[in-house]
Amino acid sequence: MNASITGGLALPAVLTAHLAAHEARDAERELACYAADAVVTDEGRTYRGLAAIRAWLSRAASEYTYTSELTAVRQDDDTHWTAVRHLEGDFPGGVVDLRYRYTLTADRIAELTIAP
């Protein structure tokens, strides 16, 4: 991840690990970034706990073919970060910029909300 994307910010290790695992589409590495009671909201659906998040990751990884580029990351406050990914693929609409809004606790992701 280059400094122009992060604006020179030093990202928390868990966020760096999650972004890399997500880019590699490595569900197990990505899952390791979440707290045991984490919550993910994507496409209006909420997934609570590691078992539900694992199922979501498995489904999401195989549902569409797409390319993804991380275009921005910002720190909103001490525990909240936002990453923006530009996606192009065979999903409805074909192009979208998604905001990944993270809430961090200790060294894990407590909550992730993904939305345009």
KOLMIKOL-425521 format. One record per residue: residue number from 1; x, y, z of N, C-alpha, C in turn; residue in one letter. Coordinates in steps of 0.02 Angstrom, whole numbers, plus 50000, padded with zeros to 5 digits. Example, Ala and Ser with C-alpha at 12.3 -4.5 7.8 and 13.67 -1.06 7.14 Angstrom:
% KOLMIKOL-425521
pos/n.u/n.v/n.w/ca.u/ca.v/ca.w/c.u/c.v/c.w/code
1/50660/49716/50390/50615/49775/50390/50660/49835/50390/A $
2/50642/49888/50354/50684/49947/50357/50645/50002/50394/S $
% end
This chain:
% KOLMIKOL-425521
pos/n.u/n.v/n.w/ca.u/ca.v/ca.w/c.u/c.v/c.w/code
1/50043/49942/50000/50000/50000/50000/50045/50061/50000/M $
2/50033/50106/49954/50078/50163/49950/50054/50222/49993/N $
3/50101/50266/50008/50087/50322/50053/50035/50370/50024/A $
4/50030/50375/49958/49980/50421/49929/49909/50398/49944/S $
5/49899/50332/49948/49833/50306/49965/49817/50320/50038/I $
6/49865/50311/50082/49853/50319/50153/49863/50391/50176/T $
7/49887/50434/50131/49900/50502/50150/49956/50507/50200/G $
8/50000/50457/50201/50056/50457/50248/50039/50428/50316/G $
9/49976/50408/50327/49956/50379/50391/49987/50311/50401/L $
10/50005/50296/50462/50027/50229/50480/49963/50190/50499/A $
11/49946/50141/50459/49885/50102/50472/49897/50052/50528/L $
12/49845/50038/50568/49850/49985/50617/49866/49919/50582/P $
13/49904/49876/50614/49924/49812/50583/49865/49771/50561/A $
14/49811/49770/50600/49753/49729/50581/49720/49756/50518/V $
15/49721/49821/50508/49692/49849/50448/49735/49834/50387/L $
16/49800/49839/50395/49846/49821/50341/49837/49748/50322/T $
17/49833/49704/50372/49823/49632/50360/49757/49619/50326/A $
18/49704/49652/50348/49638/49641/50319/49636/49663/50246/H $
19/49662/49722/50232/49662/49748/50164/49701/49702/50117/L $
20/49758/49676/50140/49798/49630/50099/49762/49564/50089/A $
21/49733/49536/50141/49696/49473/50135/49635/49481/50090/A $
22/49601/49537/50096/49542/49550/50054/49563/49554/49981/H $
23/49617/49590/49967/49642/49596/49898/49661/49528/49870/E $
24/49691/49485/49912/49711/49418/49890/49653/49369/49889/A $
25/49595/49391/49914/49536/49348/49921/49551/49286/49961/R $
26/49588/49296/50016/49607/49242/50063/49561/49246/50123/D $
27/49506/49209/50121/49454/49213/50172/49480/49196/50242/A $
28/49523/49146/50249/49547/49127/50315/49592/49181/50345/E $
29/49636/49210/50305/49678/49266/50330/49635/49326/50347/R $
30/49584/49338/50307/49540/49394/50319/49500/49383/50384/E $
31/49475/49322/50393/49436/49305/50452/49477/49315/50516/L $
32/49542/49301/50513/49585/49308/50572/49590/49380/50596/A $
33/49568/49428/50556/49571/49499/50575/49512/49521/50618/C $
34/49460/49479/50622/49398/49498/50657/49399/49476/50729/Y $
35/49367/49515/50772/49354/49495/50842/49302/49439/50841/A $
36/49301/49399/50892/49256/49341/50896/49182/49362/50890/A $
37/49164/49421/50914/49095/49444/50912/49085/49499/50859/D $
38/49127/49500/50809/49125/49552/50757/49058/49551/50719/A $
39/49043/49608/50689/48983/49617/50649/49003/49646/50582/V $
40/48978/49616/50528/48990/49642/50460/48922/49655/50428/V $
41/48915/49714/50397/48855/49730/50359/48876/49743/50287/T $
42/48845/49706/50241/48859/49711/50170/48795/49701/50131/D $
43/48781/49743/50083/48720/49740/50042/48658/49737/50086/E $
44/48659/49774/50142/48601/49777/50185/48591/49717/50230/G $
45/48635/49669/50227/48630/49609/50269/48684/49611/50323/R $
46/48666/49589/50383/48713/49591/50439/48733/49520/50458/T $
47/48798/49511/50469/48827/49446/50488/48861/49455/50555/Y $
48/48840/49415/50604/48866/49421/50673/48906/49360/50693/R $
49/48967/49371/50716/49009/49317/50739/49049/49286/50683/G $
50/49101/49249/50702/49149/49222/50653/49118/49171/50606/L $
51/49072/49129/50629/49042/49079/50585/49002/49113/50529/A $
52/48963/49163/50547/48923/49198/50497/48968/49238/50449/A $
53/49021/49267/50476/49067/49305/50434/49104/49258/50386/I $
54/49124/49199/50410/49157/49150/50367/49111/49131/50309/R $
55/49047/49118/50323/48999/49100/50270/48991/49157/50220/A $
56/48988/49219/50245/48982/49277/50201/49044/49283/50157/W $
57/49104/49276/50186/49166/49280/50147/49168/49227/50092/L $
58/49148/49167/50109/49148/49112/50059/49101/49127/50002/S $
59/49041/49152/50018/48993/49168/49966/49015/49228/49925/R $
60/49038/49281/49959/49057/49343/49925/49115/49332/49877/A $
61/49161/49288/49895/49221/49276/49854/49205/49242/49788/A $
62/49149/49205/49787/49134/49166/49726/49074/49193/49687/S $
63/49041/49243/49713/48980/49267/49681/48991/49302/49615/E $
64/49043/49345/49611/49056/49383/49550/49131/49383/49535/Y $
65/49147/49399/49472/49216/49409/49452/49227/49484/49446/T $
66/49280/49509/49477/49291/49581/49475/49364/49598/49488/Y $
67/49383/49658/49469/49448/49685/49489/49435/49737/49543/T $
68/49484/49747/49586/49475/49792/49642/49538/49833/49651/S $
69/49530/49898/49663/49587/49941/49676/49572/49984/49737/E $
70/49617/49982/49786/49611/50025/49844/49629/50095/49822/L $
71/49583/50143/49832/49595/50211/49808/49606/50261/49864/T $
72/49585/50246/49925/49593/50293/49980/49585/50257/50047/A $
73/49619/50284/50097/49610/50261/50166/49615/50323/50210/V $
74/49569/50329/50257/49574/50386/50304/49556/50363/50374/R $
75/49585/50397/50423/49569/50385/50493/49516/50435/50513/Q $
76/49459/50410/50536/49404/50454/50555/49410/50477/50628/D $
77/49433/50433/50672/49449/50449/50741/49492/50392/50768/D $
78/49498/50387/50834/49543/50337/50863/49527/50265/50845/D $
79/49463/50249/50836/49443/50179/50823/49408/50169/50757/T $
80/49398/50221/50717/49361/50215/50654/49404/50235/50595/H $
81/49402/50193/50544/49440/50204/50482/49393/50191/50424/W $
82/49407/50223/50367/49369/50211/50306/49418/50198/50249/T $
83/49406/50144/50213/49444/50128/50153/49396/50129/50093/A $
84/49420/50153/50037/49379/50155/49976/49411/50110/49924/V $
85/49370/50065/49896/49392/50019/49843/49350/50032/49781/R $
86/49384/50036/49724/49350/50043/49659/49346/49973/49630/H $
87/49285/49949/49615/49275/49883/49587/49245/49888/49517/L $
88/49269/49844/49472/49240/49836/49405/49233/49762/49393/E $
89/49173/49741/49369/49163/49670/49358/49096/49653/49330/G $
90/49076/49589/49339/49014/49564/49310/48955/49566/49358/D $
91/48959/49607/49410/48904/49616/49456/48856/49669/49427/F $
92/48794/49673/49453/48747/49723/49427/48776/49793/49430/P $
93/48774/49829/49375/48802/49896/49370/48873/49897/49345/G $
94/48912/49845/49359/48978/49837/49331/49034/49878/49360/G $
95/49019/49936/49391/49070/49981/49420/49042/50011/49484/V $
96/49083/50012/49536/49061/50043/49599/49122/50062/49641/V $
97/49115/50115/49679/49163/50133/49731/49130/50116/49797/D $
98/49160/50069/49833/49133/50047/49897/49174/50075/49955/L $
99/49138/50097/50006/49170/50120/50067/49167/50064/50119/R $
100/49225/50048/50145/49231/49998/50198/49242/50037/50262/Y $
101/49191/50040/50304/49196/50078/50367/49210/50030/50424/R $
102/49269/50038/50453/49294/49993/50505/49287/50025/50574/Y $
103/49269/49983/50623/49275/50000/50694/49324/49949/50722/T $
104/49378/49974/50751/49429/49931/50779/49424/49929/50855/L $
105/49440/49871/50883/49444/49863/50955/49505/49822/50969/T $
106/49548/49847/51014/49612/49815/51028/49648/49804/50962/A $
107/49661/49743/50944/49698/49729/50881/49655/49691/50831/D $
108/49589/49700/50833/49543/49665/50789/49490/49712/50761/R $
109/49456/49688/50709/49400/49725/50680/49337/49705/50719/I $
110/49305/49754/50750/49243/49741/50788/49183/49746/50742/A $
111/49187/49793/50693/49131/49804/50648/49157/49828/50581/E $
112/49125/49804/50528/49139/49826/50460/49073/49836/50424/L $
113/49064/49896/50396/49005/49910/50355/49030/49928/50285/T $
114/49003/49892/50236/49023/49902/50166/48963/49931/50129/I $
115/48973/49989/50097/48919/50022/50061/48948/50071/50011/A $
116/48909/50086/49958/48933/50137/49910/48940/50205/49943/P $
% end
